[in-house]
Every structure is written in C-alpha cells, then in structure tokens.
Amino acid sequence: MLRVTQKKSLIGRTQRQRQCVKALGLRRIGHTVDLPNNPSTRGLVFKVQHLVDVEVVED
C-alpha cells in the first residue's frame, strides 16, 4: 500500500495535474489516502510527485 498526502495547492497547476490529484482521491492540502501499490497508482503519483508525499505502508 502507498500512503499519499497532498502537500501543495493545485492553484496555478495544469489541468492534467489537477485531474491526477483528483484521480488519486485527494481533495485538499493535508488530506491522506491509502492506495494499492500498482503501476497505475505509481504513474499518477509520478506525474504529481512535486505536490504529494508518498510513503510505503505494510498492511
């Protein structure tokens, strides 16, 4: 599992970056979600790595 936390605002970001953050299920700064560790999730995280913090969590 990956624990993803939004750390920066989406103001001034591209539409694509906004859509990636929304697809990850993040809504505001400080919001944290646990997501499965798979290639699609890692791809989304890679696109917005400057906006989020990621840590690997064992189940």
Secondary structure, DSSP 4 states (H G I P E B T S, - for coil): -EEEEE-S--TT--HHHHHHHHHTT--STT-EEEE--SHHHHHHHHHTTTTEEEEE---
